Amino acid sequence: MPKTSILVAGAGGRMGKAVVAEVLRTPGATLAGGFERPGGPDIGKDIGVLAGLDAIGLHVEDAAVKGLKRAGALIDFTAPQVSVGNARDAAETGVAHIIGTTGFSSDDETEIAALALKIPIVKSGNMSLGINLLTALVEEAAKILSDDYDIEIFDAHHRHKVDAPSGTALMLAAAAARARGIKLDENTTGLRGDRNGAREKGDIGFAVSRGGGIVGEHHVTFAGEAESITLSHRAIDRALFASGAVAAAKWAIGKAPGLYSMRDVLGFADAAAS
């Protein structure tokens, strides 16, 4: 199996199944396999059948290390502690790691950055082209509009989403904070669920909704005294995120070690620097 093949973490989960299906239909991509936690109910099942496709003769394994020997990249939409462990395994085997997981602690972020000294890691709160374009537009708008315009970020996801605000909302807020030269953790309203009292000038506000099967919906509003400007994105199918992750995996294989984002994969980082 070529080392350009892609291994899928959490192959039995919603995103894992979507990534498997995307790999199988993407020209130039090869599936190295998939794995789940030891003892998981999907261990041993055919990965293709699990993803709602025909049998492909690859079965869900119970550890990353088995599939990493066959892979050039690992795509990971699991949970913070699991993803950090997978990053360690990927670093030991020299495999590029694509991380779509969100909700990491500061210690997790530090460890991932350290592991990126050994392998290429693409980490993003959202893998879609549209969200990353939205992030660039939010950053540009925040540069142009003064802090007389309050920034409010609305974040909606399905009922099973654990972290709130989502990694996407935080990514959008970080872009706005970067453009305004402020520290996000010191200039927020509603980040920890507290919306009592008047907001401070310059704060970036969050509003969160969780329910039903919403794939992902984000609005960033710049609210002034006389006008408001809203930039929006709505995800219709989670295959959108799988497509971005597979593109990131193909891009990352053979890259120098480093911590990259989807803006690097999509070329937005180069455009911003020029």
N, C-alpha and C positions, 0 to 999 in steps of 0.2 A: 504494500500500500504506500503511495507516495507521501512524502513528509509535508506536502501541501494540504493534506486532508485535515478535517475539522472534527474535534471531539466536542460533545455536548454534555455539559453538567446539568443535573436535574432533568434528565431526558423524559421523565414521566410527568413533569409539571406542565402547566398551561404554556409558559414560554418555551420550555424545553421541546415540547411537541411542535410548536410553531417553528423553532429554529431547525429541528430535524427536517421538517417538510421543506423549509427554505433552502437548506443545503442540498437536498436531493434534487431540487428543480433549478439550481443555479449552475449555469455553464462554468466549467473550470473549478468547481468545488467538489470535493469528495468527502464522504462521511467516514470518519475513523471509528465511530461508535458513540456510545453514550453511557452514562453511569448515574446511579442513584445512591443514597445513603445505604450502608449495610443493613440488611434486614427489611428494606423497603418492599412494598407489595409488587413493584414492577420488575424486580430483579429477574433476569432470565427471559423476559418477554421479548419478542421480535420488535425492534425499534421502529420499523416501518409500520407494522400493524398498530403499534401503540400510538403512532402519529396519525392514524386513520388512512394509511396508504397500504399498498401491497407489501407482503413479506419481503425482506431484503437479505435475510440470513445473518444479520447482526443482532446480537442480543444485549439487553441492558446489563451492565456489569455493576459490581458493588464497590468499586474504588476507582479513583482518577488515574492512579499510577499505571494500571493495565493499559488503558487507552492512550495515555500520553506517550507511550513507546511507539505508537503508530501515527501520532499526530504532529502537525506543524503549528496548530493553533487550538486553543480551548475557548469555547464560548460559554459564559457563565451568567445565568440569571437565577441565582439561588437565594441565599441569605448571608448577611454580613460575615458571621463566623465561618460559615462553609466556604465562602469566596476567599477569605484570607487563607484558609487551609489549602484551597485549590491553588492559590497564587504561590504558596510555598512549594507545592508539588511541581507546578509548572516551571518555577525558577530552577529547581533541582534537575529537571530534564531538558531545559533550554527551549521550552515551548512558549510561543506567544500567548498572552492571556487577554481575552476580551471580557470586560466586566460591565454588565448592565445592572448589577445588584445595587441597591441604594440603602441608606440607613446606617452607614458606617460610623463608628466612633472616631474620635481624633486619634486614638492609639492605632486603630485599624488603618486609618489614612496614612499614618507615619510608617507603618510596616509595609503597606503596599508600595509607597514611594521608595522605600529601601530595596524592596524586591525588584523594582523597575530598573535598578542599577545592573541587574543581571539579565533581564529579558525585556522585550517590548511589551508593555501593558497599555491597552487602550481602555480607558475607564470613562464612562459618561453616565450622567443621570438620565439620559434619554438618547437612544440610538437613531432616531428618525431624522431624515433630511430636513423636514419642515420645522421641527423643534429647534434644531441647530441653526437654521436660518432665522427663526424667531429670536433666538438668543442674541445673534449678531445684530438684529434690528433693535432689540431692546437696549443693547449696549450703546448703539449709535444714538438712539433717541434720548437716553439718559445723559449723554454727553452734550446734546444740543439744548435740552430743556433744563432750566434751573431747578433748584429745590423748592421753588414756589409751586411746582407740580408734584403732588404726592403720588407715590408709586404704590399701587395696590395689585397684588397677585392672587388670582382666583385659581384654585387647584381642585379638580374633581376626578375621582377614580372609583372603581368598583368596590363593593363592600368588603372584599378580602384584602385590600391594600392595608399594610401594617403601618408604615411610616407616614407621618403627617407633620408638616408639609412633605410632599413627595420630593424625590431627588430632582425631578424636573423643575419644580417650583423653586427649589434652592439654587439650581443652576441658573435660572432666569434672574433670581434676586442677586446672585453673586455677580452676574454680568452688569446689572444696574449699579451695584455698589462699586464695582471696579471702575466703571465709567465716571462715577462721582467722587472717587477717591476716598471712600469711607469704609469702615469695617462693618461687615454685615451683622456680626453677632452683637454689635453695640448700637445698631441703628435699625431695630425691627419693631413691628407691632403685630401681635398675634402669632409670633413664631412658636410660642409655647402655650397657645390657646388662650392667652389673656388679652381681651380687647376692651377692658374697662378704662374709662377716662379718655381725655382728649389725646390725640396723637401728637408727638413731637415733630417739629419741622424737620424734614429730611429723612424721617423714618420710612422704611419699606414695609408695607403691610401685607399680611397673609390672610386669606379666607379659604377654608378647606371644606370640601363636601365629599362624603363617602356613601355610596349606595348602588344597589343593583349591579348591572354589568358594564358600567361606564368604562371604556378602555382608557381614556385619558382626555381631559379637556383643560386648557389653560388660557387665561386671559390676563394680560398685563395692561393696566390702565394708568395713564399719567393724568391725574386730575388737577386742573388748575381752577382758579376762581371763575373764569369766564368760559372755559372749554375743557373737554376731556378727550383724550386720544387713547384708543384701545387697540392693542395688537393681540391676535388670537390664533389658537391652533386647536383642532379637534381631531383626535385619532379615531378612526372608524374600525380598524382591524389591527390586532396585535401582530399580524404578519409584517406590518410596517416596521416594528422594532426588530424583528427577526431578520428582515432584509438588510437593515443597517448594520446589524451585528455580523452578518456573513460578509458584507462588504468590508467591514473593519478587519475581520480575520484574514481575508485575502490580502488586504493592504499591509497588515502587520507582519506577515511571514517574511522573514529575511531582513526586517528592519533592525537598526541598532537598538540596544537596550535603551529604555526611556519610558517615561510616563506620558502617554499621549491622550488626546481627546478626539471626539468625533469631528471637531473643527479641523484637526490635523488630517484626518482621513478624507474629509470632504474638500480640503484645500482652503477653508475659510481662514485658517491661521496665516497662511501665506498671503492671502489677499489683504488681511488686516495689517500685515507688516509692510506691505508695499505702498 
